[in-house]
Amino acid sequence: MQKQYRLKDRADFSRVYRYGRSWANHQLVLYVFPRPAVDRFRVGVSASKKIGNAVVRNRMRRVIKEVVRLHSDRVISHVDLVFIVRKGAVDMDYEQLRKSVLHVCRKASVLK
């Protein structure tokens, strides 16, 4: 995922958590915060130590960012997205996780 599409700063994450809306399924929670002044979306992924060691957490981050990257043409612009990984996502393969990410995105109406 390119730099301009990444959500990195703690303040940005806090803003999305505090003022954004959330949607969830059994594997993921998605927070969405609208930013009308900007013409592109940004994505952040949060994975706590509860779901596993660093290898597991980083794999979840990479897979979710890759799914969003492959479907970036369908994601609406001018929003910040934060995915929180739940324990149920750890045992899933790529295709199941892709379906889960797209499902929660559809629930949040962030896909065109």
Secondary structure as GFF3:
##gff-version 3
##sequence-region A 1 112
A	DSSP	three_ten_helix	3	5	.	.	.	ID=ss1
A	DSSP	alpha_helix	10	19	.	.	.	ID=ss2
A	DSSP	beta_strand	21	24	.	.	.	ID=ss3
A	DSSP	beta_strand	28	34	.	.	.	ID=ss4
A	DSSP	beta_strand	42	46	.	.	.	ID=ss5
A	DSSP	three_ten_helix	49	51	.	.	.	ID=ss6
A	DSSP	alpha_helix	54	70	.	.	.	ID=ss7
A	DSSP	beta_strand	79	85	.	.	.	ID=ss8
A	DSSP	three_ten_helix	87	89	.	.	.	ID=ss9
A	DSSP	alpha_helix	94	107	.	.	.	ID=ss10
###
